[in-house]
Amino acid sequence: MTSTSSWRLIVLLSCLLLARGTFAAATSGSIESPVTTERLIGLCKLWGRIKVIHPSLAYRADIDWDRALVDAVPRVISSGSDAEYGAALQQMAARLGDAQTRVAAAAKDAPNLDGTDRDVEFRSLDPATVLITIHSYFNLNSTASQQALTAAKTAITKSKAVILDLRARSPAGEYGAYMLDANLRPIERLLTTRRLTTASERHRVHFGYAGNLPFSSGQYRSVFVLKDGRYILPAPRAAKVRTVFIVNRNSSLPASMAPLQSACDARVVFQGSVEDFAPSGLETLDLPGGQTARIRTSEAIMPDGTTGELLPDTIVPDRHTARDPALQSAVELSRDRSPSTIRRAKVGGGVERAERSYPQMACPPPAYRLLAGFRIWNTIHSYYPYRALLDRDWDDVLREFIPKLLNVRDAHDYALTVAAMMHNLTDSHVYINGPAYNIYVGVAWPPVQARMVEGLPVIVSFRDESAGRAAGARLGDVVLSVDGEDAAARLARYRACLSASTASNLDYKACQQFLNG
């Protein structure tokens, strides 16, 4: 979510000339490649999207996301193949410590999974153990499925253990998850004698860009939005039943699974690789070279503030064998009276954090220069309400300025490159500030002020009339040169590093500064 109220963007530049020889030597000859530029564009978009939507970055102070980008830049530039490029992006994503957020080549069709050959089935494994198999969530409303579930509910009240085999043949999707939840609710109430509270789900929402300044025209802020959990109330005939859930990468997780496991009344068997499991709160991003990023957008939170994410007691690899190792493991756990040993970690609340400004860097090293450009690009991409009205495609601006940022010569060049990038916003609310930039545009105001009149810079007022008249200036005088530089050429230089919504306002802003010394 973005704010559509008035917009103010101030870019603060801080600079210090640092050595760049190591980076240049490692990447010489590759930074001008169009392929490298496109890969860096992909890096920019991935880094920025994760920064905006990943829940962990709202409270995990141990994740230095700026540093993750800076370390990724030379790896991306030096990557010789799409696979190496994908690996560089994955190294950055791994800094989150989140298996669900990752980068890989576009996935192929998944093979059939062991044990997923039945729609809905109920049977007793022994007098004390009930097995309920649901492999197709979309057929749960069929007559046969409903008959099986009715028989299962009767059997549960006479059993000591229940195995819920929920390995889906294909991704559940929203409809499949809804169908499973609706049909499992009566069964969940039979599995425990205590009232359970399911996990809540939270995600980030941004009301504009909450930058470093102590003021903003829209009181911009970022918040967590919470989707409440629910109570699971025991049914009249409920008993404490040892429950084992079997799930795979396509499964929708029952709401009762995490609270039952936390209460030590259930165990979880996962078939396959947990990294392949896709919870509901995920977003995909296509990247160059056939790479695809999967980004977490939400997280489950238990009532005690611990994570409600999938934490299996046992992981069984995918293997096509006559035996069903996941089911065998579940049977063994159903007979094991010891509680689950899974311990859920606490998660934090959102904390307002200012962007790091790196004041020791007058001319930052190349990776940090890209950090500046990527911050600018992503701030506009994610929060700017008028991006669709820009004169230029914002992607094209990024494509132009990546090589320019990599090739700046000094602090002066860096400041003007950033200013030129901001010039493309054509917004009068854009301002640039920083030592090198301020030296270029001048910090000492003259005693006179000028405006463009009939295409010429004309003195229209005095800041200090006595000083101005003593210098020989008169109202109506045309400024011909400043410090020996032709006035028209000087105005053109100033226009190139300023941003304004109209040509007349650009002239106005240039006239306000071009007399400075």
C-alpha positions in Angstrom: 0.0 0.0 0.0 1.3 3.4 -0.8 0.3 6.9 0.2 -1.3 9.2 -2.5 -0.9 12.3 -0.4 1.7 15.0 -1.3 5.1 13.7 -1.9 8.4 14.9 -0.6 11.7 13.2 -1.3 15.1 14.5 -0.1 18.1 12.5 -1.0 21.0 12.9 1.4 24.4 12.3 -0.1 27.4 11.7 2.0 30.8 11.1 0.5 34.4 10.1 1.1 37.0 9.0 -1.5 37.9 5.4 -0.9 40.2 3.0 -2.9 38.4 1.1 -5.6 41.3 -0.9 -7.1 40.3 -4.3 -5.7 36.8 -4.1 -7.1 37.9 -2.7 -10.4 40.5 -5.4 -10.9 38.0 -8.2 -10.1 35.4 -6.9 -12.5 37.4 -5.1 -15.2 35.9 -5.6 -18.6 32.6 -6.8 -17.4 30.8 -3.8 -15.9 30.0 -2.4 -19.4 28.2 -5.6 -20.6 24.5 -5.3 -21.2 24.1 -8.8 -19.7 25.8 -7.5 -16.5 23.5 -4.5 -16.4 20.4 -6.6 -16.7 21.6 -8.9 -14.0 22.3 -5.9 -11.7 18.7 -4.7 -12.5 17.5 -8.1 -11.3 19.6 -7.8 -8.2 18.2 -4.3 -7.5 14.6 -5.5 -7.9 15.1 -8.6 -5.7 16.9 -6.7 -3.0 14.3 -3.9 -2.9 11.3 -6.1 -3.0 12.6 -8.2 -0.1 13.4 -5.0 1.8 9.8 -3.9 1.4 7.8 -7.0 2.1 9.8 -9.6 4.1 8.5 -9.6 7.7 11.9 -10.4 9.2 13.5 -7.1 8.1 11.0 -5.3 10.3 12.5 -6.6 13.5 15.7 -8.7 12.9 18.5 -6.3 13.8 21.0 -9.0 13.1 20.3 -8.9 9.4 22.4 -6.2 7.6 20.5 -6.0 4.4 22.7 -3.2 3.0 25.7 -5.4 3.5 24.0 -8.4 1.8 23.6 -6.3 -1.3 27.1 -4.9 -1.2 28.5 -8.4 -0.9 26.3 -9.6 -3.8 27.3 -6.9 -6.3 30.8 -8.2 -7.2 29.5 -11.8 -7.3 26.8 -10.8 -9.7 29.2 -8.8 -11.9 31.7 -11.6 -12.0 29.1 -14.4 -12.6 29.9 -16.1 -15.9 26.7 -18.1 -16.3 23.0 -17.9 -15.4 23.6 -20.6 -12.8 26.4 -18.5 -11.2 24.2 -15.5 -11.3 21.4 -17.4 -9.5 23.8 -18.6 -6.9 24.9 -15.1 -6.2 21.3 -14.0 -5.7 20.7 -17.0 -3.5 23.7 -16.1 -1.3 22.1 -12.8 -0.7 18.7 -14.2 0.0 20.2 -16.7 2.4 21.2 -13.8 4.7 17.6 -13.8 5.8 17.9 -17.3 7.3 14.5 -18.1 5.8 14.3 -21.3 3.7 11.1 -20.1 2.1 12.7 -17.0 0.5 15.1 -18.3 -2.1 16.3 -18.0 -5.7 16.5 -20.9 -8.2 16.1 -21.7 -11.8 12.5 -21.8 -12.9 10.9 -24.9 -11.5 10.0 -27.8 -13.8 6.9 -30.0 -13.2 7.2 -31.8 -9.9 7.3 -35.6 -10.1 4.6 -37.7 -8.5 5.1 -38.1 -4.8 5.1 -41.3 -2.9 1.9 -42.3 -1.2 -0.3 -39.6 -2.9 -2.6 -41.9 -4.9 -5.9 -41.6 -2.9 -8.5 -38.9 -2.7 -10.0 -39.5 0.7 -9.8 -42.7 2.6 -10.4 -43.9 6.2 -9.1 -47.1 7.8 -8.0 -48.5 11.1 -4.4 -49.6 11.2 -5.0 -51.4 14.5 -7.7 -51.2 17.2 -6.1 -48.0 18.6 -4.9 -46.1 15.5 -7.0 -44.4 12.8 -5.5 -43.4 9.5 -7.3 -40.6 7.6 -5.9 -40.0 4.1 -6.7 -36.9 2.1 -4.6 -36.5 -1.0 -7.0 -34.5 -3.1 -8.5 -31.5 -1.3 -10.7 -30.7 -4.3 -12.7 -33.9 -4.0 -13.6 -33.5 -0.3 -17.2 -32.7 -1.0 -17.9 -35.8 -3.0 -20.3 -38.4 -1.5 -17.5 -41.0 -1.0 -15.3 -38.5 0.7 -18.0 -37.3 3.1 -18.9 -40.9 4.0 -15.2 -41.6 4.8 -14.9 -38.5 7.0 -18.1 -39.4 8.8 -16.8 -42.9 9.6 -13.5 -41.4 10.6 -15.1 -39.0 13.2 -16.9 -42.0 14.8 -13.7 -44.0 14.9 -11.6 -41.2 16.4 -13.7 -41.2 19.6 -12.7 -44.8 20.2 -9.1 -44.5 19.3 -5.9 -43.5 21.1 -4.0 -42.3 18.0 -4.9 -40.6 14.7 -2.7 -40.2 11.6 -3.8 -37.4 9.2 -2.0 -38.0 5.9 -2.5 -34.7 4.1 0.1 -35.1 1.3 -1.4 -33.4 -1.7 -0.8 -34.5 -5.3 -0.7 -30.9 -6.5 -0.4 -27.5 -4.9 -3.5 -26.8 -2.8 -4.0 -23.2 -3.7 -6.5 -20.9 -1.9 -9.5 -23.0 -2.8 -7.9 -26.3 -1.8 -6.8 -24.8 1.5 -10.3 -23.6 2.1 -11.8 -27.0 1.4 -9.4 -28.8 3.7 -9.9 -26.3 6.5 -13.7 -26.5 6.3 -13.7 -30.3 6.3 -11.1 -30.7 9.0 -12.7 -28.4 11.6 -15.1 -31.0 13.0 -12.2 -33.5 13.2 -9.8 -31.1 14.9 -12.3 -30.6 17.7 -12.1 -34.3 18.5 -8.3 -34.4 18.9 -7.9 -32.5 22.2 -9.7 -31.8 25.4 -8.2 -28.3 25.8 -9.1 -25.1 24.0 -6.5 -24.3 21.4 -5.7 -21.0 19.7 -4.4 -21.1 16.2 -1.6 -18.9 14.8 -2.3 -15.4 13.5 -0.8 -14.3 10.2 0.9 -10.9 9.8 2.4 -9.0 6.9 3.9 -5.5 6.3 1.9 -2.6 5.0 3.5 0.8 4.2 1.7 4.1 4.3 4.2 6.0 2.2 8.0 5.9 2.7 9.1 6.5 6.3 12.5 8.0 5.6 15.2 9.5 7.9 13.7 12.9 8.3 11.8 13.8 11.5 8.9 15.3 9.4 6.9 14.3 6.4 3.9 15.7 4.6 1.9 12.5 5.0 3.1 11.2 8.4 4.4 8.2 6.5 4.8 4.9 8.4 5.1 1.2 8.2 3.0 -1.3 10.2 2.3 -5.0 10.7 -1.3 -6.0 9.8 -2.5 -9.0 11.7 -5.0 -11.6 10.5 -6.4 -13.1 13.7 -6.3 -16.7 14.6 -9.2 -18.6 16.0 -10.2 -20.9 18.9 -10.6 -24.6 18.5 -13.1 -25.7 21.1 -13.2 -29.4 22.1 -16.2 -31.3 20.9 -18.4 -33.0 23.6 -17.0 -36.4 22.9 -13.4 -35.2 22.4 -10.5 -37.1 24.1 -6.8 -36.5 24.2 -5.6 -38.3 21.1 -2.0 -38.7 19.9 -2.0 -37.1 16.5 0.5 -37.3 13.7 0.3 -35.1 10.6 2.0 -36.2 7.4 2.5 -33.3 4.9 4.5 -32.5 1.8 5.4 -29.5 -0.3 1.9 -29.3 -1.8 0.0 -29.5 1.5 -2.1 -26.9 3.2 -1.2 -26.9 6.9 -4.2 -27.5 9.2 -4.8 -24.7 11.6 -4.6 -27.2 14.5 -1.2 -28.5 13.6 1.0 -25.9 15.2 -1.0 -25.5 18.5 -1.3 -29.3 18.9 2.4 -29.7 18.3 3.2 -26.9 20.7 1.0 -28.5 23.3 2.9 -31.7 22.9 -0.2 -33.5 21.6 1.0 -33.9 18.0 3.9 -34.7 15.8 4.6 -33.7 12.3 6.2 -35.8 9.5 7.3 -33.9 6.4 8.0 -35.8 3.2 10.6 -34.2 0.9 12.7 -31.0 1.4 11.3 -28.4 3.7 12.8 -25.7 1.5 10.4 -26.8 -1.2 7.3 -26.2 1.0 5.4 -23.1 -0.1 3.3 -21.5 2.6 0.4 -19.3 1.6 2.3 -16.0 2.0 4.7 -16.1 -0.9 5.4 -13.9 -3.9 7.4 -14.8 -7.0 9.7 -12.5 -9.0 11.0 -13.4 -12.4 14.7 -12.5 -12.9 17.2 -12.6 -15.8 18.7 -15.8 -16.9 15.7 -17.9 -16.2 16.0 -17.4 -12.4 12.9 -17.1 -10.2 12.8 -15.7 -6.7 10.3 -16.8 -4.1 9.8 -14.2 -1.4 8.0 -14.6 1.9 5.3 -11.9 2.4 3.8 -13.0 5.7 4.5 -15.1 8.8 2.5 -17.1 11.3 2.6 -16.0 14.9 1.4 -18.1 17.9 -0.4 -16.4 20.8 2.7 -16.5 23.0 4.7 -14.6 20.4 6.6 -17.6 19.0 6.7 -18.6 15.3 3.8 -20.6 13.9 5.7 -21.8 10.9 6.1 -25.4 9.8 8.6 -27.2 12.1 8.6 -31.0 11.4 9.5 -33.5 14.0 10.7 -35.9 11.3 11.7 -35.3 7.7 11.5 -38.2 5.2 13.1 -37.8 1.8 11.1 -38.3 -1.4 11.7 -41.9 -2.6 9.7 -44.0 -4.9 9.7 -47.3 -3.1 7.2 -50.1 -2.4 7.1 -49.1 1.3 5.8 -45.7 2.3 8.6 -44.3 4.6 6.6 -41.3 5.6 3.7 -43.4 6.7 5.9 -45.9 8.5 7.5 -43.0 10.4 4.1 -41.7 11.3 3.0 -45.1 12.6 6.1 -45.2 14.8 5.5 -41.7 16.2 1.8 -42.6 16.9 3.0 -45.3 19.2 5.6 -43.1 20.9 4.2 -41.5 24.0 7.0 -39.0 24.4 6.1 -35.3 23.6 7.4 -33.4 20.6 10.8 -31.8 21.2 10.2 -28.9 18.8 10.7 -25.5 20.5 9.4 -22.4 18.7 11.5 -19.3 18.7 10.1 -15.9 19.7 9.6 -13.3 16.9 9.7 -9.6 17.4 7.5 -6.6 16.6 8.2 -4.0 14.0 10.9 -1.4 14.8 11.3 1.9 13.0 14.8 2.0 11.5 16.5 4.8 9.7 18.5 4.2 6.6 22.2 4.0 7.2 24.0 7.1 5.7 27.7 6.0 5.7 29.0 9.5 6.3 32.6 8.3 6.1 32.2 7.7 2.4 32.7 10.8 0.3 32.9 8.8 -2.9 31.6 5.4 -1.9 33.2 2.2 -3.4 31.3 0.9 -6.5 29.0 -1.5 -4.6 27.9 1.3 -2.2 27.3 3.6 -5.1 24.9 0.9 -6.5 23.4 0.7 -3.0 22.6 4.5 -3.3 21.1 4.0 -6.8 19.1 0.9 -5.8 17.7 2.7 -2.8 16.5 5.6 -5.0 15.1 3.3 -7.6 13.2 1.1 -5.1 11.9 4.0 -3.1 10.3 5.4 -6.2 9.2 2.0 -7.5 7.5 1.0 -4.3 6.2 4.3 -2.8 6.0 7.0 -5.4 2.3 7.7 -6.3 3.0 9.3 -9.6 5.4 6.8 -11.2 3.0 6.1 -14.0 3.2 9.8 -15.0 6.9 10.0 -15.3 8.3 11.1 -18.7 10.6 8.1 -18.8 10.2 4.4 -18.0 11.7 4.0 -14.5 13.3 0.7 -15.5 15.1 2.5 -18.3 16.4 5.1 -15.9 17.9 2.3 -13.8 19.4 0.7 -16.9 21.1 4.0 -17.8 22.5 4.8 -14.4 23.9 1.5 -13.3 27.0 1.9 -15.6 27.2 5.5 -14.7 27.3 4.8 -11.0 29.9 2.1 -11.4 32.1 4.4 -13.4 32.1 7.7 -11.4 35.5 9.2 -10.9 35.2 11.1 -7.6 32.9 12.6 -5.0 31.9 15.4 -7.3 31.0 13.0 -10.2 29.1 10.8 -7.8 27.0 13.6 -6.5 26.1 14.8 -10.0 25.3 11.3 -11.2 22.8 10.9 -8.3 21.4 14.3 -9.0 21.1 13.5 -12.7 19.2 10.3 -11.8 16.8 12.3 -9.6 16.3 14.8 -12.4 14.3 12.1 -14.3 11.6 12.3 -11.6 10.5 15.8 -12.9 9.0 16.5 -9.5 9.5 19.9 -7.8 9.5 18.2 -4.4 12.8 16.5 -5.1 15.8 18.0 -3.3 19.4 16.9 -3.1 21.7 17.6 -0.2 25.3 16.6 0.6 28.8 18.1 0.9 30.0 17.4 -2.6 26.7 18.4 -4.2 26.4 21.6 -2.1 29.9 22.6 -3.1 28.9 22.2 -6.8 25.7 24.3 -6.6 27.1 26.8 -4.1 26.3 27.4 -0.5 26.8 31.2 -0.4 23.8 33.2 -1.5 24.4 36.6 -3.4 22.6 39.7 -2.3 20.4 39.6 -5.4 17.7 37.2 -6.8 17.0 36.4 -10.4 14.1 35.1 -12.4 13.7 34.1 -16.1 12.1 37.0 -18.0 11.5 36.5 -21.7 14.2 33.7 -21.7 16.8 35.7 -19.9 18.0 35.7 -16.2 16.9 39.1 -14.8 17.6 40.5 -11.3 14.1 40.9 -9.8 14.8 41.5 -6.1 17.4 42.0 -3.4 18.2 39.8 -0.5 20.5 42.6 0.8 19.7 45.8 -1.1 22.7 47.9 0.2 25.2 45.2 -0.6 23.6 44.6 -4.0 23.5 48.2 -5.0 27.1 48.7 -3.7 28.1 45.9 -6.1 26.5 47.8 -9.0 23.4 45.6 -9.4 20.1 47.1 -10.4 16.6 45.7 -10.7 16.0 44.7 -14.3 19.6 44.0 -15.0 20.2 40.9 -17.2 22.9 38.5 -15.8 25.4 37.8 -18.6 27.9 35.7 -16.7 28.7 34.3 -13.2 32.4 33.9 -12.2 33.4 34.3 -15.8 31.0 31.5 -17.0 28.3 32.3 -19.6 25.0 32.6 -17.8 23.1 30.5 -20.3 25.7 27.7 -20.0 25.7 27.9 -16.2 21.9 27.7 -16.1 22.0 24.6 -18.3 24.4 22.9 -15.9 22.1 23.7 -13.0 19.0 22.5 -14.7 20.6 19.1 -15.3 21.0 18.4 -11.6 17.6 19.7 -10.5 14.2 18.2 -10.7 11.0 20.1 -11.4 7.4 19.4 -12.5 7.4 22.0 -15.3 9.9 23.8 -17.4 9.1 27.1 -15.8 9.6 25.7 -12.3 12.9 24.2 -13.4 14.0 27.7 -14.6 12.8 29.1 -11.3 14.9 26.6 -9.3 17.9 27.1 -11.5 17.7 30.8 -11.1 17.5 30.5 -7.3 20.9 28.7 -7.2 23.0 29.6 -10.3 24.3 32.8 -8.8 25.6 31.0 -5.7 29.2 30.9 -4.8 
